[in-house]
Every structure is written in structure tokens, then in C-alpha cells.
Amino acid sequence: PKYFYFLLQGLKIESHGNSRHDKFLKEKKIIIPPIDTQKKIVFILEKAEKLKEYRKQSIDLTNDYINSVLLTMFGNPNINNKNWPIVKFKSVAVIKRNTLHPDQFEDNYIYIGLEHIESCTGKFLNKINVRDIELKSSKFYFDEKCLLYGKLRPYLNKVVIPNFKGVCSTDILPIKPIDNVSNRYFLAYLLKQNYFVKKAASVSTGANLPRISPKSIDKFDIYLPPLYLQNKFAEIATGFDSINNYQNQTRYYIDNYFNYIMKSAFAGELC
């Protein structure tokens, strides 16, 4: 059964993007080696699968650690157990909705759509240069001083911190911290907390495609620790960003290696 399980995974990868998926599976010829060979292949693939699981666990632990640092330094945003001043979001950051038409894009701009942001992790899934994609409508401009917040279906918790200039879908809000008041790392990790995700979902409008309005975000009550503590948190977070980037890079290589040996196994090349 485990051989068949891996075989189906391999076929799924091979048929990715094939519009006639069912027909592909029905007509695909597969190799069924002797049972001992099947067991050897399963043994190798299980080892490779474990590597994938371990890398995912280490990434999750890194993300959990940063969230723990935030809560340790500043307390629970729901109950404000450290008694920081409570202020409106609009007093600590500005939601920038500066639109650019495609003929205003600079060649080095990166385009970010909602599909390029992973839920909950603060990770970019993809970054596309504006020269490599045909964009016909106006987009929001952002730079390295902003964080990006997905306003469409906010329960998906899509918040990222870019280190480049570009344009984004109008379903993403560029948010710029106010100088000498707030830090974008602090705000980004705060917005990713369950308390704010649930709050954003509760004030969203639209049945099928709920969106949160900038006005609703501006009205959020948030605690405001001293800027020096926010900056200290940012130092820790940026250090762990480097670790996280390395982990995600190795995860990419591990996933590709797993797919390669799986393809080799079912082509009869592994054993």
C-alpha cells in the first residue's frame, strides 16, 4: 500500500497542469516491480519524506519562537496584561493607497499578488518582475518602508515585509509605520496574531469574498510599547528572518530532491 501511496504522489506531480487529469491517469503506464523492490523503494522514499517533515517542523518552530518573543516582550494583545497605552491603528501607521498605472512601472519593480503570499507564515511564495507579466490595471505602489497586508479574506492571514520596491494587487494594502512611533516588524507580527486575525474577519464585508476596509483597520485598538522595545523586537525578528530564509531555501532543495528520487523510483532507475 505504501508503494501505491508514493506512486500516486508521483503521478500527481507529473500530471500537474494537465487539464485532462483523469484521462492522463487512466492511460498512464506504470511499473509494478517485484514486492521486494517495492519495499526497497518505499524504504528510501520514507527516509526522504522524513527529511521534508523535519524541515517543515523546524520552520514552524522558528515562526512559533518569534511569536513567543512578541508575546513575552509585549504581552497578550487581547488583554494588554502589561498595561501599555491603547491607541487607534491610524495613530501608528498610514495605509498607503498610491496607485500606479502599468505605464508608470519602473523596470526593477516587483509585482506581488495575494497568490504570492503564504498564509500565516509571512513568507513570499513568489516574486515576479513587472517586465515578466502583463499587468493591465492600476496597482498600489509600495517600498522597503512598508508592510503588505492582504485585505481580501483576512482570515487567511497574509502579512509580509518586503525589502524591495514594487506594486501589488489592490486586494493588498501597503502600510507604512509613522516615523518615531512604530516599527513595521512589530506591526506586521502584531497583525498576524490570532486576536487581530479574528477581529479583521469579524468586521469584513461581503459574503463570498469578504474584505476588510482601510477605515476598519484604522479603528483597530492596539497597544503601543515604547519604540526602543519595538526596535529591539525588530532586531530579533530580522535575525530569525535570515534563519527562516535559509530554512525555506533548503526546504525547496529537499522538496526537489524528493520529487527527483520519486520520479527515478517509478521509472525503474532507483533499484
N, C-alpha and C positions, 0 to 999 in steps of 0.2 A: 504493500500500500504506500509506503514512503517513497518508493521509486516513482510510482504513478503520480504522487503529490508533486515531486520535483519536476517530473515530466510536464505536468500541466502548467507549472510556473514558467518553464522554458517556452512552451508553446504560446503562453500569454504574452511574453516578451517579444517573441518572434512575430506575432500577429498584430503587435501594437501599430495602430494607424491604418490597419487593413479594414476597409469599410465592409467587406464581406467576411466578417469574422467567423460566422458559423460555417460557411462554405469552406473556408481555409481549414478549420479543424476537421471537418468531415473527410476532406480529400488528402490531408497531410499524412504522409507515410512515416511511421515511427519505427525505431529499432527496439526490439524486445530481446535483450541479451539473456544468457542463462542466469538462473536465480543467484548463483554465487557472484557473478559480475554485477548484477543489480545491487547486491548487498555492499560490494566494494564502492560502487558509485555513491550510494546513499551515505556510507561512512564518510567519504571525502566531502560531499555536499553539506552534511550536517556540521562538519568542522567549520566550513566556510560560512554557513548560516550563523553559527555561534559568534564568529567574528563580527558579523553585521549587528547582532543583538548587543554585543559588548560595546561597540562603538556608539550605538543609539543610547544605551544606558549612560555612558559617560557624558554624552551631550546633554541628556536630560538632567543629570546630576549637576552639571555646570550651570544650567539655567535655574535649577532649584536653588543652588547656592547663592546666586545673585539676588534672587527674590528674598531669600532668607536674610541676606545682608541689608536689603532695603527695609524689611520689617524690623530687624534688630536695631538699626540706626534710627529709624523714624517712627516705629510703632505701626499699629494697625490703622489703615486709613478710614476704616468703618467707624471705629470708636475713638480714634485720636487719644490713645492712652498716654501719650507723652505731652499732651496739652499744648501743642503748637497753635499759633494763630490760625484761624479758619478764614479763608478768603475765597472770592469768586475766581474761577479759572481765568476770566478775561483780565484780571489784575496781574497775572503772572506770565501770560503768553498771548500772542496775537495770531489769529488764524488768517493766513495769507492766501488770498484768492486772486493772485495776479495772473491773468490769462494771457497766453501767447498763441498766436496763430502759427500753423506749421511753417509759413514763410519767414517767421521770426526766429525759428530754432537755430541755434549755433551747432556746428558740426560735431562738437565734442559733447553735446547734451546726451544724457541717458534717459530713456523712457521707462517709467515704472507704471505698470497696471496692477490692479488688485491680484491678478493671477500670478504676479511675480513676487508676492509676499506670502510667506508661510504663516499659517495660523499659530498664534500663541508664542512662537519662538523668537520673533524679532529678526528673522533670517530672510535675506533675499533669495528667492528661488532662481531668479534670472535677472539680468540687466542687459537691456537692448539699446544699442546706439540708435539715435533717431534717423541716421542715414540708412539703417538696415531694415526699416519698417515704414510702411506707407501710412502716415497719420494725416487724416483729412480734417479733423475738428480741432478746435482750440483746447489747450491743456493748461493746467496750473503749473507755474514755474516754482522751483524750489532750489535752495543751495545748501551748502555744508553747515549752515547755522540752524537749519530746520529739522524737525522730526516729521514723519509722514504717518497719518492716521486714517485708516480705512473707515469711511462713514457709512458705506453700504454694508448691511448685515453686520453691525458692530459686534455681535456675539461671536463672530469669527476671530476677533481679537488680532487684527492685523496692524501692528505698530512697528515701524523700523526707523533706524537712524542712518541716513545717507552720509557718505563722506565725499560726495561729488555733486555737481550741479546737473540739473535736468528738468524734465517736465513729467507730470504724472496725470493719470486719469482724473477727471473731475469728481470721481467717487472716492478720491483720496484727498485729504486736507493737509496741506503743509502748515505746520505750526511752529512759530518762532518764539522762543523764550524772550522775555523782556530783560534787557541788559541790567546786570546788578540786582536782579530779583530772583531769577530762576535759571536752572541748568537743564538742558534738553535731555540728558541721560536720566536725571531724576524724574522729569515729567514723563518720559517715554515708559520707564519701568513702572511708574505710578499708574499710568493709564492702562497698563497691561494687567494690573491686579484684578482679581475676581470682583471686588467691590465696584470698580468703575465699569467693568465689562457688563455686569448686571444692570447697573444704573443706566448705561448707554442704551442697552437693549430695551429697558422699560420706558424710555422716552422717545424711542424711534417711531416713525410713522410709515405706513404702507404695509399692506397685508402680505403680499408675495415677496416684495423686495424692500424690507424695512431700511430706512435711512435715518441717521441722526443729523439734526440740523446744527450748523455752527452756533446758532443762538442758544441751543440747548447745552452745548459744550461750554459756552461762555458762562452759563449759570451754574455749572458744577461747583459745589463746595469742596475745596481741597485744603489740607493742612499745608503750612508753609514754614519749614525749618529754615534756619539761617543759611545763607548762600554758601558759607565756607564748608558746612556739612554736606550740602548738595554737591559741591565740587569734590569733596573727599570721596563721596559715593561714586562720582563720575570717574575718578582715578581708578578705583577698584573695578568698576564696570568695564572701562576700556581695556584694562589688563586682561580681564577674563574674555573680552571680545576677541583678543588675539588668540587665546587658547581655543575659544569656540570656533574661530575661523579655521584653525589648524585641524580641529576635530572634524569639521564639516568637509574639509578637503580630503582627509584620509577616509572619511565615510564614502565620499564619491569614488575614490580609488577601490575601496573594498567592495562596493556595490558593483562596479565594473568588472572586478576580478571574479566575483561570484557569478555574474552573468556569463563571463567568458568560460569558466570551467563547467558551468551548466550546459552551455552550448556544445563544448567539446565532449562532455559526457554523453549527450544524446546524439552526437554524430559518430559515436563509436571510437573516439580518439583518446579517451581518458584511461581506459584499462585494456 
